[in-house]
Structure formats: C-alpha cells, structure tokens
Amino acid sequence: MNTLQRLSGFISSQQIRLVTLSGGVGSYMTGIGQLNAACSVNIIPAPLRASSADIARTLKNENCVKDVLLAAQAADVAIVGIGGCESTRRRNNHSLRLYQPGANS
C-alpha cells in the first residue's frame, strides 16, 4: 500500500481510474480507501481467493465482477506491488537459513 500512498499526489493531479485486481476484502482495503478522494476507485467485489473452482467460476460470472475485470483489461498501465522490501528481505533471509547446509533450524 505504500506505493499507492506515495503516488496519491500524482494520482490526484491526473485523470486516473484505479482498478484493483486483488479482491475487495481484507486490510488491503484500508489503503485503497485513502485514495478514494483522489481518483475513481473500482474494486473487485470478491475475495482474492475462492474456496473452490466452482465458487471462482460463479464469482467471475457475476456482472459486478465482470465489469471490474473488463475495466482492468482496458487499462493503459498496470502497477503491481510485491510488498515491502523489509518484509521480503526477512522472508528471504529466513528461507536462506533453512536451506544452508549445517544451519540450525
């Protein structure tokens, strides 16, 4: 979410429509809400992950979900966040320790 917070000044000075691709639930939505005044925000009204393939198909067939997915396909630019560098570094360091020969678990 830090990426969008840093871009909020630029976003508010342009005609930008934000379309999320990660589902409209969870703590992620707190940061998106901060941008709502800066631009038009379209949120997929579904979770990021479904509990079954049948539920995923059902959600994709909902008109409100289809509309947001079509808007995403029409985008001129896509910005993908991968999380904070610090949290990624911690996970990577932990993984490296796990796989080092002779390392303590």
Secondary structure, DSSP 8 states (H G I E B T S, - for coil): -HHHHHHHHHHHTS--EEE--S-S-STHHHHHHHHTTTSEEE--SS-SS-SSHHHHHHHHHSHHHHHHHHHHHT-S--------HHHHHHHHHHHHHHHSTT---
